[in-house]
Amino acid sequence: MASILILGASYGSLLATKLLMAHHRVTLVCTAPTAALINREGTVVRFPVKGREGLVEVASRELPGILQAATPDEVDPGHFDLAVLGMQESQYGEDGVRDLMQRIAAARIPCLAIMNMPPLPYLRRIPRVQADLLKDCYTDPDVWAAFDPDLVTLASPDPQAFRPAGEPKNVLQVGLPTNFKAARFSGEAPTRLLRRLEADIEAAHFTVDGQPVDIPVKLKVHESLFVPLAKWPMLMTGNYRCIRAHGMIPIQEAVHGDIERSRAIYAWVSDLCCRLGADPADLVPFEKYAHAAASLKKPSSAARALDAGAQNIERVDALVRRLAVQLGLANHEIQEMVGLIDARLAGNRLAREERIAA
C-alpha cells in the first residue's frame, strides 16, 4: 500500500478514487470545512461508463483503500511516497499551501502534477526550454525554486470533471472519462512507483449490482517526456477560446464554430510542441480532439473563473506565446488570445479594487 498526498480535493478526488480502488492510502489536502466534510462523509465521484445507462456512483467509503483529508498545516510530507499536485497553478502561492510546498520540496518526495500549467521544474527537464524566461507566466514562480526537476513530472489532465451544481464539495462528476497520461520521472525509482500505481489502477474493478464494472480514467505512464504536452493544442484551440471580451462560450462552440480556424491553431501549437522535442506520435490528432470537443457543452474552467471575477488563472496561453518567442516563432491568433485574457484579468482586478475602495 503506497501513501499518496494529493493537493486539491476537487479534481484531485478523481485520481484519489482510482487509487483507493487500487488499495492505496490517500490524503487529500483542502480547506478545513472541506476536510471535515470528507472525513465525516467521504467522497463521491460519478463516472459515465460505456454500455451503461446513467452514471456509476463511486463512494470512497465502499473502496478498499484508506482516505483522509487534512489542511496544509496538518501534513508531514515525509510520511508519503508521492505528492500529486492537483490544484490550479495560482493556488500554490496561497497562505498555508505555499509553506506545504516548501516542506514537500525539502522532503524530496517525487511529485506528479495533474495540472494544465506545467510546473517550472518539469519545464527545466526540456533541453530547448529556457525556464527562467518563463517566470512571468506564473502567479508565484518562487514556489517552485526549491524543487529538484528530477523529482517532478507531469500528467496531461485530459479527464474532464466538475462539481455538479447544488452538490456539496465532496461530490465530483466526470464529463469526459479519458486517461491521465504521465511522463516518466528522470530517475528509475520514482518511475517504478508510477508504473506500480498504473498497474494497480488497471487491475482494480468495482462491483455494481453484483457485476464487476471497469471504471474508466486510468493512469498511463509514458517514456516520452513530451506526452503531457499533448494537452497544449487542446487548451489553445478550445479552452482559452471559450473566453470572449464579454462573457464566454462552450468548448464545443469554440472548436466547431469555425472548424478550419480551429484546425489551423491546433496544428500550429502541435508544431511548436514538436520543435521543443515532441514526436508527432506523442500528440493527439486534431480529428480525435474535435470529436471529443463535440461533447463538451460547458465553457472551460478558465473561462468560468474569469467570468466569476478571478484575478489569476492558469496562463498556458502566455506560456505558449513565450515559448514560441524562444524558438523565433509568432502566431497572430495566440497573441490576440493572450491580449484578451490580459485585458479580462486587468478588468477583474480593477473591479476588485473599486469594490474595496467603495
One Martini backbone bead per residue (centre of mass of N, CA, C, O) as a GRO file, in nm:
protein
  358
    1MET     BB    1   0.091   0.040   0.028
    2ALA     BB    2   0.055   0.356  -0.073
    3SER     BB    3   0.136   0.700  -0.002
    4ILE     BB    4  -0.085   0.970  -0.095
    5LEU     BB    5  -0.055   1.308  -0.186
    6ILE     BB    6  -0.329   1.547  -0.240
    7LEU     BB    7  -0.360   1.852  -0.399
    8GLY     BB    8  -0.683   1.869  -0.409
    9ALA     BB    9  -1.038   1.784  -0.369
   10SER     BB   10  -1.152   1.792  -0.647
   11TYR     BB   11  -0.985   1.678  -0.888
   12GLY     BB   12  -0.823   1.487  -0.695
   13SER     BB   13  -1.065   1.280  -0.638
   14LEU     BB   14  -1.032   1.117  -0.893
   15LEU     BB   15  -0.755   0.984  -0.841
   16ALA     BB   16  -0.821   0.888  -0.558
   17THR     BB   17  -1.034   0.680  -0.636
   18LYS     BB   18  -0.843   0.499  -0.804
   19LEU     BB   19  -0.648   0.441  -0.563
   20LEU     BB   20  -0.860   0.317  -0.371
   21MET     BB   21  -0.933   0.081  -0.561
   22ALA     BB   22  -0.603  -0.003  -0.534
   23HIS     BB   23  -0.532   0.002  -0.207
   24HIS     BB   24  -0.467   0.292  -0.121
   25ARG     BB   25  -0.332   0.578   0.040
   26VAL     BB   26  -0.515   0.892   0.102
   27THR     BB   27  -0.443   1.250   0.103
   28LEU     BB   28  -0.638   1.537   0.125
   29VAL     BB   29  -0.593   1.874   0.037
   30CYS     BB   30  -0.767   2.134   0.225
   31THR     BB   31  -1.001   2.279   0.371
   32ALA     BB   32  -1.147   2.255   0.669
   33PRO     BB   33  -1.446   2.206   0.582
   34THR     BB   34  -1.380   1.987   0.368
   35ALA     BB   35  -1.229   1.794   0.554
   36ALA     BB   36  -1.464   1.740   0.745
   37LEU     BB   37  -1.656   1.624   0.531
   38ILE     BB   38  -1.474   1.389   0.431
   39ASN     BB   39  -1.426   1.256   0.715
   40ARG     BB   40  -1.739   1.205   0.748
   41GLU     BB   41  -1.837   1.112   0.420
   42GLY     BB   42  -1.649   1.141   0.203
   43THR     BB   43  -1.651   1.049  -0.138
   44VAL     BB   44  -1.794   1.138  -0.473
   45VAL     BB   45  -1.790   0.969  -0.794
   46ARG     BB   46  -1.907   1.025  -1.129
   47PHE     BB   47  -1.946   0.786  -1.396
   48PRO     BB   48  -1.912   0.718  -1.718
   49VAL     BB   49  -2.021   0.405  -1.875
   50LYS     BB   50  -1.978   0.193  -2.106
   51GLY     BB   51  -2.304   0.050  -2.160
   52ARG     BB   52  -2.439   0.253  -1.953
   53GLU     BB   53  -2.679   0.392  -1.778
   54GLY     BB   54  -2.577   0.659  -1.673
   55LEU     BB   55  -2.428   0.675  -1.356
   56VAL     BB   56  -2.146   0.585  -1.162
   57GLU     BB   57  -2.124   0.553  -0.815
   58VAL     BB   58  -1.830   0.643  -0.616
   59ALA     BB   59  -1.754   0.557  -0.292
   60SER     BB   60  -1.504   0.564  -0.065
   61ARG     BB   61  -1.642   0.372   0.155
   62GLU     BB   62  -1.638   0.121  -0.072
   63LEU     BB   63  -1.330   0.111  -0.054
   64PRO     BB   64  -1.011  -0.035   0.021
   65GLY     BB   65  -0.899   0.215   0.084
   66ILE     BB   66  -0.749   0.509   0.241
   67LEU     BB   67  -0.916   0.805   0.369
   68GLN     BB   68  -0.808   1.149   0.402
   69ALA     BB   69  -0.822   1.480   0.545
   70ALA     BB   70  -0.636   1.801   0.513
   71THR     BB   71  -0.457   2.052   0.603
   72PRO     BB   72  -0.159   2.191   0.531
   73ASP     BB   73  -0.054   2.206   0.843
   74GLU     BB   74  -0.108   1.875   0.894
   75VAL     BB   75   0.134   1.803   0.703
   76ASP     BB   76   0.375   1.531   0.647
   77PRO     BB   77   0.562   1.457   0.373
   78GLY     BB   78   0.749   1.218   0.489
   79HIS     BB   79   0.487   1.001   0.482
   80PHE     BB   80   0.530   0.997   0.162
   81ASP     BB   81   0.568   0.870  -0.178
   82LEU     BB   82   0.358   1.088  -0.306
   83ALA     BB   83   0.287   1.386  -0.492
   84VAL     BB   84  -0.016   1.549  -0.590
   85LEU     BB   85  -0.086   1.813  -0.824
   86GLY     BB   86  -0.441   1.943  -0.819
   87MET     BB   87  -0.412   2.241  -0.860
   88GLN     BB   88  -0.409   2.548  -0.929
   89GLU     BB   89  -0.144   2.743  -0.983
   90SER     BB   90  -0.237   2.995  -0.800
   91GLN     BB   91  -0.262   2.822  -0.518
   92TYR     BB   92   0.047   2.772  -0.425
   93GLY     BB   93   0.072   3.080  -0.292
   94GLU     BB   94  -0.092   3.029  -0.060
   95ASP     BB   95  -0.168   3.014   0.242
   96GLY     BB   96  -0.004   2.716   0.349
   97VAL     BB   97   0.063   2.595   0.071
   98ARG     BB   98   0.344   2.716   0.042
   99ASP     BB   99   0.464   2.574   0.289
  100LEU     BB  100   0.409   2.287   0.192
  101MET     BB  101   0.582   2.301  -0.064
  102GLN     BB  102   0.852   2.337   0.090
  103ARG     BB  103   0.831   2.063   0.241
  104ILE     BB  104   0.826   1.885  -0.009
  105ALA     BB  105   1.098   1.971  -0.124
  106ALA     BB  106   1.266   1.892   0.133
  107ALA     BB  107   1.169   1.579   0.128
  108ARG     BB  108   1.204   1.455  -0.162
  109ILE     BB  109   0.939   1.394  -0.309
  110PRO     BB  110   0.763   1.289  -0.551
  111CYS     BB  111   0.601   1.472  -0.831
  112LEU     BB  112   0.262   1.484  -0.961
  113ALA     BB  113   0.120   1.662  -1.213
  114ILE     BB  114  -0.242   1.769  -1.267
  115MET     BB  115  -0.187   2.010  -1.487
  116ASN     BB  116  -0.194   2.253  -1.722
  117MET     BB  117   0.034   2.387  -1.569
  118PRO     BB  118   0.356   2.356  -1.576
  119PRO     BB  119   0.602   2.308  -1.389
  120LEU     BB  120   0.909   2.441  -1.383
  121PRO     BB  121   1.077   2.179  -1.327
  122TYR     BB  122   0.976   2.032  -1.577
  123LEU     BB  123   1.082   2.237  -1.791
  124ARG     BB  124   1.388   2.186  -1.711
  125ARG     BB  125   1.389   1.900  -1.871
  126ILE     BB  126   1.385   2.079  -2.130
  127PRO     BB  127   1.637   2.176  -2.330
  128ARG     BB  128   1.479   2.414  -2.511
  129VAL     BB  129   1.414   2.545  -2.233
  130GLN     BB  130   1.388   2.873  -2.078
  131ALA     BB  131   1.265   2.893  -1.769
  132ASP     BB  132   1.350   3.182  -1.661
  133LEU     BB  133   1.167   3.324  -1.903
  134LEU     BB  134   0.870   3.213  -1.758
  135LYS     BB  135   0.788   3.339  -1.479
  136ASP     BB  136   0.558   3.550  -1.567
  137CYS     BB  137   0.338   3.306  -1.604
  138TYR     BB  138   0.342   3.309  -1.292
  139THR     BB  139   0.217   3.388  -0.991
  140ASP     BB  140   0.454   3.205  -0.812
  141PRO     BB  141   0.764   3.104  -0.896
  142ASP     BB  142   0.907   3.055  -0.609
  143VAL     BB  143   0.768   2.788  -0.532
  144TRP     BB  144   0.977   2.615  -0.740
  145ALA     BB  145   1.284   2.655  -0.656
  146ALA     BB  146   1.330   2.383  -0.458
  147PHE     BB  147   1.287   2.193  -0.689
  148ASP     BB  148   1.360   1.888  -0.830
  149PRO     BB  149   1.336   1.793  -1.154
  150ASP     BB  150   1.376   1.477  -1.098
  151LEU     BB  151   1.093   1.502  -0.896
  152VAL     BB  152   0.930   1.605  -1.159
  153THR     BB  153   0.606   1.566  -1.308
  154LEU     BB  154   0.364   1.506  -1.582
  155ALA     BB  155   0.006   1.512  -1.636
  156SER     BB  156  -0.241   1.496  -1.849
  157PRO     BB  157  -0.561   1.654  -1.786
  158ASP     BB  158  -0.799   1.507  -1.965
  159PRO     BB  159  -0.998   1.473  -1.766
  160GLN     BB  160  -1.334   1.565  -1.715
  161ALA     BB  161  -1.447   1.774  -1.435
  162PHE     BB  162  -1.719   1.840  -1.190
  163ARG     BB  163  -1.927   2.028  -0.995
  164PRO     BB  164  -2.230   1.994  -0.920
  165ALA     BB  165  -2.497   2.167  -0.890
  166GLY     BB  166  -2.574   2.177  -0.542
  167GLU     BB  167  -2.332   2.027  -0.441
  168PRO     BB  168  -2.112   1.915  -0.249
  169LYS     BB  169  -1.750   1.911  -0.205
  170ASN     BB  170  -1.756   1.570  -0.228
  171VAL     BB  171  -1.853   1.609  -0.532
  172LEU     BB  172  -1.803   1.440  -0.852
  173GLN     BB  173  -1.808   1.484  -1.217
  174VAL     BB  174  -1.768   1.308  -1.510
  175GLY     BB  175  -1.745   1.403  -1.855
  176LEU     BB  176  -1.443   1.295  -1.948
  177PRO     BB  177  -1.310   0.951  -1.958
  178THR     BB  178  -1.004   0.982  -1.956
  179ASN     BB  179  -0.653   0.993  -1.933
  180PHE     BB  180  -0.362   0.990  -1.753
  181LYS     BB  181  -0.063   1.130  -1.900
  182ALA     BB  182   0.257   1.028  -1.807
  183ALA     BB  183   0.566   1.117  -1.737
  184ARG     BB  184   0.846   1.024  -1.657
  185PHE     BB  185   1.095   1.015  -1.465
  186SER     BB  186   1.429   1.039  -1.446
  187GLY     BB  187   1.409   0.822  -1.245
  188GLU     BB  188   1.354   0.490  -1.150
  189ALA     BB  189   1.204   0.480  -0.878
  190PRO     BB  190   0.959   0.675  -0.936
  191THR     BB  191   0.876   0.521  -1.193
  192ARG     BB  192   0.802   0.254  -1.056
  193LEU     BB  193   0.572   0.371  -0.893
  194LEU     BB  194   0.397   0.461  -1.129
  195ARG     BB  195   0.372   0.174  -1.255
  196ARG     BB  196   0.233   0.050  -1.014
  197LEU     BB  197  -0.016   0.232  -1.017
  198GLU     BB  198  -0.103   0.165  -1.300
  199ALA     BB  199  -0.150  -0.143  -1.248
  200ASP     BB  200  -0.350  -0.118  -1.011
  201ILE     BB  201  -0.568   0.042  -1.163
  202GLU     BB  202  -0.613  -0.162  -1.393
  203ALA     BB  203  -0.699  -0.407  -1.187
  204ALA     BB  204  -0.933  -0.254  -1.089
  205HIS     BB  205  -1.263  -0.300  -0.946
  206PHE     BB  206  -1.626  -0.267  -0.971
  207THR     BB  207  -1.937  -0.318  -0.808
  208VAL     BB  208  -2.259  -0.368  -0.980
  209ASP     BB  209  -2.504  -0.562  -0.902
  210GLY     BB  210  -2.272  -0.803  -0.887
  211GLN     BB  211  -2.097  -0.656  -1.112
  212PRO     BB  212  -1.823  -0.605  -1.287
  213VAL     BB  213  -1.664  -0.278  -1.330
  214ASP     BB  214  -1.502  -0.068  -1.555
  215ILE     BB  215  -1.351   0.209  -1.456
  216PRO     BB  216  -1.266   0.489  -1.572
  217VAL     BB  217  -0.967   0.624  -1.561
  218LYS     BB  218  -0.632   0.625  -1.611
  219LEU     BB  219  -0.288   0.545  -1.572
  220LYS     BB  220  -0.033   0.663  -1.802
  221VAL     BB  221   0.298   0.563  -1.871
  222HIS     BB  222   0.569   0.744  -2.022
  223GLU     BB  223   0.879   0.786  -2.168
  224SER     BB  224   0.795   1.050  -2.268
  225LEU     BB  225   0.824   1.388  -2.186
  226PHE     BB  226   0.589   1.501  -2.412
  227VAL     BB  227   0.297   1.392  -2.371
  228PRO     BB  228   0.161   1.630  -2.197
  229LEU     BB  229   0.164   1.840  -2.442
  230ALA     BB  230  -0.108   1.750  -2.578
  231LYS     BB  231  -0.285   1.972  -2.428
  232TRP     BB  232  -0.212   2.244  -2.565
  233PRO     BB  233  -0.382   2.240  -2.829
  234MET     BB  234  -0.651   2.218  -2.674
  235LEU     BB  235  -0.642   2.477  -2.508
  236MET     BB  236  -0.599   2.678  -2.757
  237THR     BB  237  -0.860   2.578  -2.920
  238GLY     BB  238  -1.071   2.576  -2.666
  239ASN     BB  239  -1.051   2.687  -2.368
  240TYR     BB  240  -0.950   2.991  -2.443
  241ARG     BB  241  -1.185   3.034  -2.670
  242CYS     BB  242  -1.420   3.079  -2.460
  243ILE     BB  243  -1.308   3.355  -2.439
  244ARG     BB  244  -1.447   3.675  -2.406
  245ALA     BB  245  -1.483   4.005  -2.372
  246HIS     BB  246  -1.792   3.905  -2.314
  247GLY     BB  247  -1.779   3.627  -2.167
  248MET     BB  248  -1.891   3.295  -2.291
  249ILE     BB  249  -1.823   2.967  -2.430
  250PRO     BB  250  -1.829   2.669  -2.538
  251ILE     BB  251  -1.611   2.440  -2.649
  252GLN     BB  252  -1.771   2.343  -2.890
  253GLU     BB  253  -1.796   2.627  -3.022
  254ALA     BB  254  -1.496   2.703  -3.035
  255VAL     BB  255  -1.429   2.464  -3.235
  256HIS     BB  256  -1.703   2.439  -3.438
  257GLY     BB  257  -1.755   2.732  -3.543
  258ASP     BB  258  -1.439   2.706  -3.676
  259ILE     BB  259  -1.275   2.441  -3.787
  260GLU     BB  260  -1.033   2.557  -3.956
  261ARG     BB  261  -0.922   2.743  -3.743
  262SER     BB  262  -0.878   2.524  -3.533
  263ARG     BB  263  -0.684   2.351  -3.699
  264ALA     BB  264  -0.460   2.568  -3.723
  265ILE     BB  265  -0.398   2.605  -3.424
  266TYR     BB  266  -0.338   2.311  -3.357
  267ALA     BB  267  -0.100   2.280  -3.556
  268TRP     BB  268   0.083   2.502  -3.441
  269VAL     BB  269   0.113   2.386  -3.151
  270SER     BB  270   0.217   2.110  -3.236
  271ASP     BB  271   0.473   2.219  -3.371
  272LEU     BB  272   0.594   2.342  -3.119
  273CYS     BB  273   0.623   2.075  -2.964
  274CYS     BB  274   0.817   1.948  -3.174
  275ARG     BB  275   1.042   2.169  -3.145
  276LEU     BB  276   1.090   2.079  -2.837
  277GLY     BB  277   1.072   1.726  -2.896
  278ALA     BB  278   0.831   1.608  -3.002
  279ASP     BB  279   0.641   1.356  -3.117
  280PRO     BB  280   0.368   1.305  -3.303
  281ALA     BB  281   0.290   1.047  -3.125
  282ASP     BB  282   0.245   1.221  -2.855
  283LEU     BB  283   0.001   1.324  -2.996
  284VAL     BB  284  -0.318   1.450  -3.093
  285PRO     BB  285  -0.537   1.436  -3.318
  286PHE     BB  286  -0.764   1.656  -3.425
  287GLU     BB  287  -1.008   1.467  -3.476
  288LYS     BB  288  -1.017   1.351  -3.189
  289TYR     BB  289  -1.060   1.617  -3.043
  290ALA     BB  290  -1.314   1.718  -3.193
  291HIS     BB  291  -1.492   1.485  -3.104
  292ALA     BB  292  -1.472   1.544  -2.798
  293ALA     BB  293  -1.564   1.850  -2.810
  294ALA     BB  294  -1.867   1.792  -2.892
  295SER     BB  295  -1.932   1.714  -2.568
  296LEU     BB  296  -1.848   2.014  -2.469
  297LYS     BB  297  -2.103   2.221  -2.322
  298LYS     BB  298  -1.892   2.381  -2.159
  299PRO     BB  299  -1.707   2.591  -2.029
  300SER     BB  300  -1.422   2.652  -1.916
  301SER     BB  301  -1.260   2.705  -1.623
  302ALA     BB  302  -1.124   2.968  -1.712
  303ALA     BB  303  -1.381   3.112  -1.807
  304ARG     BB  304  -1.541   3.090  -1.542
  305ALA     BB  305  -1.340   3.241  -1.365
  306LEU     BB  306  -1.343   3.510  -1.515
  307ASP     BB  307  -1.657   3.551  -1.494
  308ALA     BB  308  -1.623   3.548  -1.162
  309GLY     BB  309  -1.344   3.743  -1.109
  310ALA     BB  310  -1.070   3.652  -1.151
  311GLN     BB  311  -0.715   3.741  -1.098
  312ASN     BB  312  -0.635   3.431  -1.155
  313ILE     BB  313  -0.490   3.209  -1.398
  314GLU     BB  314  -0.399   2.979  -1.607
  315ARG     BB  315  -0.109   3.052  -1.844
  316VAL     BB  316  -0.069   2.882  -2.120
  317ASP     BB  317  -0.086   3.103  -2.330
  318ALA     BB  318   0.170   3.260  -2.236
  319LEU     BB  319   0.364   3.021  -2.253
  320VAL     BB  320   0.340   2.965  -2.556
  321ARG     BB  321   0.432   3.244  -2.649
  322ARG     BB  322   0.714   3.238  -2.512
  323LEU     BB  323   0.817   2.981  -2.654
  324ALA     BB  324   0.797   3.093  -2.938
  325VAL     BB  325   1.006   3.315  -2.900
  326GLN     BB  326   1.246   3.122  -2.837
  327LEU     BB  327   1.195   2.997  -3.148
  328GLY     BB  328   1.106   3.235  -3.351
  329LEU     BB  329   0.790   3.267  -3.306
  330ALA     BB  330   0.450   3.338  -3.441
  331ASN     BB  331   0.092   3.418  -3.351
  332HIS     BB  332  -0.189   3.593  -3.388
  333GLU     BB  333  -0.395   3.430  -3.225
  334ILE     BB  334  -0.229   3.408  -2.964
  335GLN     BB  335  -0.185   3.709  -2.913
  336GLU     BB  336  -0.487   3.778  -2.885
  337MET     BB  337  -0.548   3.590  -2.652
  338VAL     BB  338  -0.355   3.715  -2.446
  339GLY     BB  339  -0.473   4.003  -2.457
  340LEU     BB  340  -0.758   3.931  -2.363
  341ILE     BB  341  -0.680   3.805  -2.087
  342ASP     BB  342  -0.535   4.046  -1.975
  343ALA     BB  343  -0.787   4.232  -1.983
  344ARG     BB  344  -0.973   4.063  -1.801
  345LEU     BB  345  -0.791   4.066  -1.552
  346ALA     BB  346  -0.770   4.372  -1.521
  347GLY     BB  347  -1.074   4.414  -1.480
  348ASN     BB  348  -1.101   4.241  -1.222
  349ARG     BB  349  -0.895   4.403  -1.051
  350LEU     BB  350  -1.036   4.674  -1.070
  351ALA     BB  351  -1.309   4.589  -0.950
  352ARG     BB  352  -1.192   4.514  -0.676
  353GLU     BB  353  -1.074   4.789  -0.600
  354GLU     BB  354  -1.348   4.939  -0.614
  355ARG     BB  355  -1.488   4.778  -0.392
  356ILE     BB  356  -1.290   4.848  -0.167
  357ALA     BB  357  -1.315   5.162  -0.190
  358ALA     BB  358  -1.635   5.155  -0.133
   0.00000   0.00000   0.00000
